[in-house]
Amino acid sequence: MGADGPAWSEAVGRDVGSVLIARLQAEADDVLAAVEYLRSVPSADISRLGIAGWSLGGIVTLFAASRSRSFRAAVDQAGGVLMWRFSPALQAALTQAARAVTCPVLLMDAQNDAAPEAIPTLSQVMDAAGLPHRLIMYPPFTPTAQEAAVAPGHLLFSAEGLPIWGRDAIGFFDAYLRR
């Protein structure tokens, strides 16, 4: 994530509260700064911006999309799922972001991720707020190479899982970003 400033491990350590949220919001600041930069690029069509992220990137995706009307579509792949059960601060921040997003959002996760209730919870928040979104919960996924500390379903969004979720993400963006 961000090139400037302290490394993730130095800045956040094991914090799952305010330090974590501040760092992820700073990452969203970087995304929004990139959007502002694109406004100065003549060949950039900023009327058709989409944003996507997996895991921490999914959190940043929701944070950025909740703070800007620049995006026409967003894809959150398992954002916050690894920390969901032990970070009430993250649950609150993601819930707040889910209520504030104005572009259509595709929420994606696998049924065997670390907290498979997280993404459906955000979908329910968006339902209650009347916000445009789609939820896809994929069947359990087991990668050929397993990382010891990561739920197998979380790795659905690695390159190995692309044949499973790729068409859904591309189709979603295609529906909202084409002219």
C-alpha angles and dihedrals in degrees: 000000000000116000097213125070131019121338117263093256092050095046100040108018108170096330115134096177137057096340091053093047093047091051093048090048088051088054088052087051087059091051091050091048088054089052090052090050090052088059087068094051109092094205094051116101099211091176089075105048122149129181131203137174143169125220107330086008089056090056091049089048092057093042093051094043090050092054100045139046090206095098123082094190140008134198119203113192109193094321111187095356096125093055100030099102097049102036116070087172091059092046090053094045094048091046090052091048092048089055092051102046111109102182122077112274130204109208114198135180143140123252091238098052120124094268108012089179093066101077094041088051090056089048089054090050090052091046090054091049092047093239123156112254146129128219123209119183108186123208116264113298127205118188121216090240114042124205106220099226099041128083108247092235091058089066091061087097094057119100090272091064095047093101088058102048104016098089092048093053094043091047091050093050091043090055094053106028102046117093 
